[in-house]
Amino acid sequence: MSRIALITGITGQDGSYLAELLLDKGYEVHGIIRR
């Protein structure tokens, strides 16, 4: 079973760092941005 993460604010500083960290750990990452 794959691990999936949903990150709000993925384009921000912390969101992009978290996304990269989780991708390195094998997570499938989805993000939400505000327009």
WOQUI-V818584 format. One record per residue. RES is the residue in three letters. OMEGA is omega as a letter, one per 20 degrees, with the letter a starting at -180 (* if undefined). NEAR is the number of other ideal C-beta (glycine too) atoms within 10 Angstrom. D_CENTER is the distance of its C-alpha to the mean C-alpha in Angstrom with 1 decimal. Layout:
RES & OMEGA & NEAR & D_CENTER
RES & OMEGA & NEAR & D_CENTER
//
This chain:
MET & a & 3 & 18.0
SER & r & 6 & 14.4
ARG & a & 10 & 11.6
ILE & r & 10 & 9.0
ALA & r & 16 & 6.1
LEU & a & 10 & 6.0
ILE & r & 19 & 4.6
THR & a & 10 & 7.9
GLY & a & 14 & 8.9
ILE & a & 17 & 6.0
THR & r & 12 & 9.3
GLY & a & 13 & 10.7
GLN & a & 8 & 11.5
ASP & a & 10 & 9.7
GLY & a & 17 & 6.3
SER & r & 14 & 6.7
TYR & r & 10 & 8.1
LEU & r & 18 & 5.7
ALA & r & 18 & 3.2
GLU & r & 11 & 6.9
LEU & a & 12 & 8.2
LEU & r & 16 & 6.6
LEU & r & 12 & 7.5
ASP & a & 8 & 10.7
LYS & r & 10 & 11.3
GLY & r & 8 & 11.3
TYR & r & 16 & 8.5
GLU & a & 11 & 8.0
VAL & r & 18 & 4.6
HIS & a & 11 & 5.7
GLY & r & 15 & 5.7
ILE & r & 11 & 8.9
ILE & r & 11 & 11.1
ARG & r & 7 & 14.6
ARG & * & 2 & 17.5
//
